[in-house]
Amino acid sequence: MRYPLLFAVALALGRASTAFAAEPSAQPIRAMDALIGHWQCDGVFPASGKTIASTMRFEADLGGNAVLKHHDDISPPASYHAVEAWGYDAKAQRFNATILDSFGGARRFSSDGWNGDTLTWTSAPELQPAQRFVYVRKDASTLTVDWDIMREGHFVVGDTLICKRQ
């Protein structure tokens, strides 16, 4: 009696460990793999026409369960720096991001993931005015990133970047 029970437990554990081992390649966060690497960005603040330059670095972390992004402005005054942590919430079936920046900000965003070549991160309801980041893949080595902010009931572009893979 004991041996069939042990066999059943061993079989179940074997299946569980096989499923767990196979899981990383099927992780939704892998949809972000195309961003991994270093990017050089140039852009503009449309309202003022002032230009901006920055770098972005994306890297996989937590054993492939997360993506970390480092964003650093390099043109004067070069005061904005941020670290972002991106992950996937399987229960909610969405991506989540937290952005910590050099101004003391800690903002939360969520996304449904890529829709074709567009990835949109929308701010959590408590962040007012609402914000979003819109990433658009132009090709394997070119990406645009718009930071939008809610003004008078609709989103306007706060700044826009054109990024080239380094």
Phi, psi and omega in degrees: 000319182295321185293318176299323179293316178298320179297316180297319179294315180298319178297316179297316178295322178298316177294319180296316181290326176294316179295319180294318180296326181280341187300318185306321181290342181259008183292132178302330181299339178297344175298342181269358184304328182296342180272343185303129179134192183254139182229138174252127187237142173228141183198198186209152168265105186304324183296324183252341184081359180292139181271163181214147173226142180205168173240151174228139177230123178250137177214146175286146179212176180052046178063031180088007181265359182208162173237133173253136178238132173249125179240125181226119172289138181241348176270150182304140006276001177051042183262349181265125175221141181214152171238130180241141174242120180249138176213176180240129177261102184297324181295314180276350182053053177205163176270146177234147177221145171237131180245121173252129183234170185291353177264008180088007181283148173221098185249142178252141179223160174221162182208150173276354181103192182292135171242095189067239180259015183241132176238120181243124175257123181249136183293154175294153184305329183287346179276115181232133357291155181300149180225162171206155173243130181241113178261132177231121176279119177273320173197188185296339184238008181226136184218139170249147178226121175250134170258117182251150179225143182285126176223123177050044173087001176214157181282137172236152181284122176277315170206158180226140181234143168247120187245139178243135178294137179262000000 
